[in-house]
Amino acid sequence: MSRIINFTSAINEALHIAMELDSKVLCYGLGADDPKHIFDSTINLQESFGPERVFDMPTSENAMTGVAIGAALAGYRSVMVHQRLDFFLLAMDQLVNAAAKWHYMFGGQNSVPIVIRLIIGRGWGQGPTHSQSLQSWFAHIPGLKVVMPSSPSDAKGLLLSSIFDENPVIFLEHRWLHNQEEEGVKEDDYRIPLGTSKILQEGNDITIVGMSYMNIEAIRASEYLSKKGISCEIVDLRSVNPIDWNTIIRSIKKTKRLIVLDTSSQTASLSAEIIAKASTELFSEMKTPPVRICLPDSPIPTSFGLTKDFYPTYKTIAKEISDIFEISFNEEEIQESKSLHDVPGDWFRGPF
């Protein structure tokens, strides 16, 4: 039997491999060397590579991102880790006006190879300033690459590619994926090219394009829909800048229908970009109007009562697709506890 590891163990393996391959790979961030090791993703790194290469950092996100840019220009590859995406917003000036622009502004003479690991997602009422998914912000910036893995094997292969890419990469990890397990993840060095999506499930009737944790909900919805005779093709974006348009378009041409699942709020989301592209290029080929499922255009609530119906689940997806095909949807048929309200499972521990 092949080994089974979880998402954070895969991240940890990728960091170990990268730091063994290149002595100029550094890893630092809030909690990188504390007892919890950022969900165990940085466990044993400092013991293996020393405090000069693996260390905690001051709560000065903008300044430390500037340090990472300077280190990159001097030949180092930094992996900066933040407990939440929201904390990193203090460093947008360094990211947008320096890291993303340097290669272009100086005629390609220098690159800024930085990976910035940001944790997104919900749980335990963390509310509007600790639960944001702002991938569309980052994807809008020329010069940045943006990655959103949804499985342990992808997390490892995409992180290794990100570390050795010559561009700054935003690496978004949904906290509800951190304990997801997978069998057969390779132990050695392997790279998944950035900008390549993955067909999670072959299907003929409708294309589901998902990102990050929403792919888990897509798989659950497809299980229900298959009993109704609907065959779903699920495309995991994996990278949201660049986007693998060829795979998406090829799938839509096959199924003639599209639904896009996003972890962020609706207006100006990546789902809007995907639907715009599909509508522009494949309007005459689609049998039904494309649909998207996102968060509401509202700050994320904190209270249990308000969050209860805030986040879309596999039930939301199943109902939307049932409506597309004009078949009955009975929520009672899928009431089993596969999607939980504020925690993904008994293993979950908060607040961070």
C-alpha positions as CSV (number, residue, x, y, z in Angstrom):
1,M,0.0,0.0,0.0
2,S,1.4,3.4,-0.9
3,R,1.8,6.0,1.8
4,I,-0.9,8.5,2.8
5,I,0.0,12.0,3.8
6,N,-2.0,15.2,4.4
7,F,-1.8,18.6,2.8
8,T,0.5,20.2,5.4
9,S,2.8,17.3,5.3
10,A,3.1,17.7,1.5
11,I,3.9,21.4,2.0
12,N,6.5,20.4,4.6
13,E,8.1,17.9,2.2
14,A,8.3,20.4,-0.6
15,L,10.0,22.9,1.7
16,H,12.5,20.3,2.9
17,I,13.3,19.2,-0.7
18,A,13.7,22.8,-1.9
19,M,16.0,23.7,1.0
20,E,18.1,20.6,0.4
21,L,18.4,21.4,-3.3
22,D,19.4,25.0,-2.9
23,S,21.2,26.5,0.1
24,K,19.8,29.9,-0.8
25,V,16.2,29.0,-0.2
26,L,14.9,30.6,3.0
27,C,11.7,30.1,5.0
28,Y,10.4,32.6,7.5
29,G,7.1,34.0,8.8
30,L,5.0,34.5,11.9
31,G,5.1,31.2,13.7
32,A,7.5,29.4,11.4
33,D,9.5,28.2,14.4
34,D,6.9,28.1,17.1
35,P,5.6,24.8,18.6
36,K,2.6,24.7,16.2
37,H,4.8,25.3,13.1
38,I,1.9,26.9,11.1
39,F,-0.3,23.8,11.1
40,D,2.9,21.6,11.1
41,S,3.8,22.9,7.7
42,T,7.2,24.1,8.9
43,I,7.9,21.3,11.4
44,N,11.6,20.2,11.7
45,L,12.8,22.9,9.1
46,Q,14.8,24.9,11.6
47,E,16.3,21.7,13.1
48,S,17.4,20.6,9.6
49,F,18.6,23.9,8.2
50,G,19.3,26.1,11.1
51,P,17.9,29.5,12.4
52,E,19.8,31.4,9.7
53,R,17.5,29.9,7.1
54,V,14.3,29.2,9.0
55,F,13.1,31.8,11.5
56,D,10.2,33.8,12.9
57,M,9.8,37.4,11.8
58,P,8.6,40.7,13.3
59,T,5.0,41.7,12.8
60,S,6.1,44.1,10.1
61,E,4.7,42.6,6.9
62,N,5.6,45.4,4.6
63,A,9.2,45.7,5.9
64,M,9.8,42.0,5.7
65,T,8.4,41.8,2.2
66,G,10.9,44.5,1.3
67,V,13.6,42.3,2.9
68,A,12.5,39.4,0.7
69,I,12.7,41.5,-2.4
70,G,16.2,42.6,-1.5
71,A,17.2,39.0,-0.8
72,A,15.8,37.9,-4.1
73,L,17.8,40.5,-6.0
74,A,20.9,39.1,-4.1
75,G,20.2,35.6,-5.3
76,Y,18.1,34.1,-2.4
77,R,14.7,32.5,-2.7
78,S,12.4,33.4,0.2
79,V,9.3,31.5,1.2
80,M,7.4,33.9,3.4
81,V,4.5,32.4,5.4
82,H,1.5,34.3,6.9
83,Q,-1.0,32.8,9.2
84,R,-3.8,34.6,7.3
85,L,-4.1,36.4,4.0
86,D,-5.6,39.3,5.8
87,F,-2.3,40.0,7.6
88,F,-0.4,40.3,4.4
89,L,-2.6,43.2,3.2
90,L,-0.1,45.5,5.0
91,A,2.5,44.6,2.4
92,M,0.6,45.3,-0.8
93,D,2.8,48.3,-1.7
94,Q,5.9,46.1,-1.7
95,L,4.1,43.3,-3.5
96,V,2.4,45.4,-6.2
97,N,4.9,48.3,-6.8
98,A,8.1,46.4,-6.2
99,A,8.1,42.6,-6.5
100,A,5.6,42.4,-9.4
101,K,7.2,45.2,-11.4
102,W,10.9,44.8,-11.0
103,H,11.6,42.4,-13.8
104,Y,9.7,44.5,-16.3
105,M,11.0,47.9,-15.1
106,F,14.6,46.9,-15.3
107,G,14.4,45.3,-18.7
108,G,14.5,41.7,-17.5
109,Q,18.0,42.1,-15.9
110,N,16.8,40.9,-12.5
111,S,14.0,38.6,-11.2
112,V,12.3,38.5,-7.9
113,P,11.7,34.8,-7.0
114,I,9.6,35.0,-3.8
115,V,6.8,32.6,-2.7
116,I,4.3,34.1,-0.3
117,R,2.2,31.5,1.4
118,L,-1.2,32.9,2.5
119,I,-3.9,31.0,4.4
120,I,-7.5,31.6,3.4
121,G,-10.8,30.1,4.5
122,R,-13.3,30.2,7.4
123,G,-13.9,28.6,10.7
124,W,-14.8,29.4,14.3
125,G,-16.4,32.8,13.5
126,Q,-13.2,34.5,12.4
127,G,-15.2,37.1,10.5
128,P,-14.5,39.9,8.1
129,T,-10.8,40.5,8.8
130,H,-9.6,36.9,9.1
131,S,-11.6,34.9,6.4
132,Q,-11.1,36.8,3.1
133,S,-10.3,35.1,-0.2
134,L,-8.8,37.9,-2.3
135,Q,-7.2,35.8,-5.2
136,S,-8.9,38.1,-7.8
137,W,-6.9,41.0,-6.4
138,F,-3.6,39.2,-6.8
139,A,-4.5,37.7,-10.2
140,H,-5.3,41.2,-11.5
141,I,-1.6,42.3,-11.1
142,P,0.7,41.8,-14.1
143,G,3.9,40.1,-12.9
144,L,2.4,38.0,-10.2
145,K,1.5,34.3,-10.4
146,V,-1.3,33.0,-8.2
147,V,-1.6,29.3,-7.2
148,M,-4.5,27.6,-5.3
149,P,-3.9,23.9,-4.8
150,S,-6.7,21.6,-3.6
151,S,-4.9,18.3,-2.9
152,P,-1.7,17.2,-1.1
153,S,0.0,16.0,-4.3
154,D,-0.8,19.3,-6.0
155,A,0.3,21.3,-3.0
156,K,3.7,19.7,-3.1
157,G,4.3,19.8,-6.8
158,L,3.0,23.3,-7.2
159,L,5.0,24.6,-4.2
160,L,8.2,23.2,-5.6
161,S,7.5,24.8,-9.0
162,S,6.6,28.1,-7.2
163,I,9.9,28.1,-5.2
164,F,12.0,27.6,-8.3
165,D,10.0,30.0,-10.5
166,E,11.7,33.3,-11.3
167,N,8.6,35.3,-10.6
168,P,6.9,36.2,-7.3
169,V,4.2,33.7,-6.6
170,I,1.2,34.0,-4.2
171,F,0.5,30.5,-2.9
172,L,-3.0,30.4,-1.4
173,E,-3.9,27.5,1.0
174,H,-7.4,27.0,2.2
175,R,-7.3,26.1,5.9
176,W,-10.0,23.5,5.5
177,L,-7.7,21.5,3.2
178,H,-4.8,21.3,5.6
179,N,-5.8,17.9,7.1
180,Q,-7.0,16.5,3.8
181,E,-5.3,13.2,3.1
182,E,-4.2,11.5,-0.1
183,E,-2.7,8.2,-1.0
184,G,0.2,7.9,-3.4
185,V,1.9,11.3,-3.1
186,K,5.4,10.9,-4.4
187,E,8.3,11.3,-1.9
188,D,10.8,12.7,-4.3
189,D,11.1,16.0,-6.1
190,Y,8.4,16.6,-8.7
191,R,7.1,19.8,-10.2
192,I,3.6,20.7,-11.6
193,P,3.9,23.5,-14.1
194,L,2.2,26.7,-13.0
195,G,-0.7,27.5,-15.3
196,T,-1.9,24.0,-15.8
197,S,-5.3,22.9,-14.6
198,K,-6.4,19.3,-13.9
199,I,-9.5,17.3,-14.8
200,L,-10.6,15.9,-11.5
201,Q,-13.5,14.0,-13.0
202,E,-14.5,13.3,-16.6
203,G,-18.1,14.1,-17.5
204,N,-20.3,14.8,-20.5
205,D,-23.2,17.0,-19.4
206,I,-21.8,20.1,-17.6
207,T,-18.4,21.6,-16.8
208,I,-17.7,22.6,-13.2
209,V,-14.7,24.9,-12.9
210,G,-13.6,25.1,-9.3
211,M,-10.7,26.4,-7.2
212,S,-9.3,25.4,-3.9
213,Y,-11.7,24.0,-1.4
214,M,-14.7,24.4,-3.7
215,N,-13.5,21.4,-5.7
216,I,-14.3,19.2,-2.6
217,E,-17.8,20.5,-2.6
218,A,-18.0,20.0,-6.4
219,I,-17.1,16.3,-6.0
220,R,-19.8,15.8,-3.4
221,A,-22.4,17.5,-5.5
222,S,-21.5,15.4,-8.5
223,E,-22.0,12.2,-6.5
224,Y,-25.6,13.3,-5.9
225,L,-26.2,14.5,-9.4
226,S,-24.9,11.2,-10.9
227,K,-27.8,9.5,-9.3
228,K,-30.1,11.8,-11.3
229,G,-28.3,10.9,-14.5
230,I,-26.2,14.1,-14.8
231,S,-22.5,13.6,-15.7
232,C,-20.3,16.4,-14.3
233,E,-16.8,17.2,-15.6
234,I,-14.8,18.9,-12.8
235,V,-11.9,21.2,-13.8
236,D,-9.6,22.2,-10.9
237,L,-7.9,25.5,-11.9
238,R,-4.9,24.9,-9.6
239,S,-3.4,28.2,-10.9
240,V,-5.6,31.3,-11.2
241,N,-2.8,33.4,-12.9
242,P,-2.0,32.2,-15.4
243,I,-5.2,30.3,-16.2
244,D,-5.2,27.2,-18.3
245,W,-7.8,28.4,-20.8
246,N,-7.2,25.6,-23.2
247,T,-8.5,22.9,-20.8
248,I,-11.5,25.0,-19.7
249,I,-12.5,25.8,-23.3
250,R,-12.0,22.2,-24.4
251,S,-14.3,21.0,-21.6
252,I,-17.0,23.5,-22.3
253,K,-17.0,22.5,-26.0
254,K,-17.6,18.9,-24.9
255,T,-20.4,19.5,-22.3
256,K,-21.9,22.7,-23.7
257,R,-22.7,24.0,-20.2
258,L,-20.7,25.8,-17.5
259,I,-20.8,26.5,-13.8
260,V,-17.9,28.2,-11.9
261,L,-17.3,27.9,-8.2
262,D,-15.4,30.6,-6.4
263,T,-14.3,31.0,-2.8
264,S,-14.6,34.8,-3.0
265,S,-17.4,37.4,-3.2
266,Q,-19.1,37.7,-6.6
267,T,-18.3,41.2,-8.0
268,A,-15.1,41.3,-10.1
269,S,-14.3,37.7,-9.0
270,L,-12.3,35.2,-11.0
271,S,-15.6,33.4,-11.8
272,A,-16.6,36.6,-13.7
273,E,-13.5,36.4,-15.7
274,I,-14.0,32.8,-16.6
275,I,-17.6,33.3,-17.6
276,A,-16.7,36.4,-19.6
277,K,-14.1,34.4,-21.6
278,A,-16.5,31.5,-22.1
279,S,-19.3,33.8,-23.2
280,T,-17.1,35.7,-25.6
281,E,-15.5,32.7,-27.3
282,L,-18.2,29.9,-26.9
283,F,-21.5,31.8,-26.8
284,S,-23.0,30.0,-29.8
285,E,-21.9,26.6,-28.5
286,M,-23.4,26.7,-25.0
287,K,-26.9,25.2,-24.5
288,T,-27.6,27.2,-21.3
289,P,-26.3,30.4,-19.8
290,P,-23.2,30.0,-17.6
291,V,-23.7,30.2,-13.9
292,R,-21.4,31.1,-11.0
293,I,-21.5,30.3,-7.3
294,C,-19.6,32.7,-5.0
295,L,-19.9,34.4,-1.6
296,P,-22.3,37.3,-1.3
297,D,-21.0,40.8,-1.8
298,S,-20.8,41.4,1.9
299,P,-18.2,41.4,4.6
300,I,-17.9,37.9,6.0
301,P,-20.0,37.6,9.2
302,T,-18.7,36.4,12.5
303,S,-21.7,35.0,14.4
304,F,-22.8,31.4,14.1
305,G,-26.3,32.5,13.1
306,L,-25.2,34.7,10.2
307,T,-22.5,32.3,8.9
308,K,-24.9,29.4,8.8
309,D,-26.3,30.2,5.4
310,F,-23.4,32.4,4.1
311,Y,-21.1,29.8,2.5
312,P,-22.2,27.8,-0.5
313,T,-21.9,24.0,-0.2
314,Y,-22.4,20.9,-2.3
315,K,-26.1,21.4,-1.7
316,T,-25.9,24.8,-3.3
317,I,-24.1,23.4,-6.3
318,A,-26.5,20.5,-6.7
319,K,-29.5,22.8,-6.6
320,E,-28.1,25.2,-9.2
321,I,-27.2,22.3,-11.6
322,S,-30.6,20.7,-11.0
323,D,-32.2,24.1,-12.1
324,I,-30.0,24.2,-15.2
325,F,-31.3,20.8,-16.3
326,E,-34.8,21.6,-15.0
327,I,-35.0,18.5,-12.8
328,S,-36.4,18.3,-9.3
329,F,-34.1,18.9,-6.3
330,N,-34.9,17.4,-3.0
331,E,-32.5,18.6,-0.2
332,E,-33.8,15.8,2.0
333,E,-32.0,13.3,-0.2
334,I,-28.6,14.9,0.6
335,Q,-28.9,15.8,4.3
336,E,-26.0,13.6,5.4
337,S,-23.3,15.5,7.3
338,K,-20.7,16.0,4.6
339,S,-20.5,19.7,4.8
340,L,-20.2,21.3,8.2
341,H,-21.0,24.8,9.1
342,D,-18.1,26.3,11.0
343,V,-15.5,23.5,11.1
344,P,-14.6,20.9,8.5
345,G,-14.3,18.0,11.0
346,D,-13.5,16.9,14.5
347,W,-9.8,17.3,13.8
348,F,-10.1,21.0,13.3
349,R,-8.5,23.3,16.0
350,G,-8.6,27.0,16.1
351,P,-8.4,29.9,16.1
352,F,-5.6,30.0,13.6
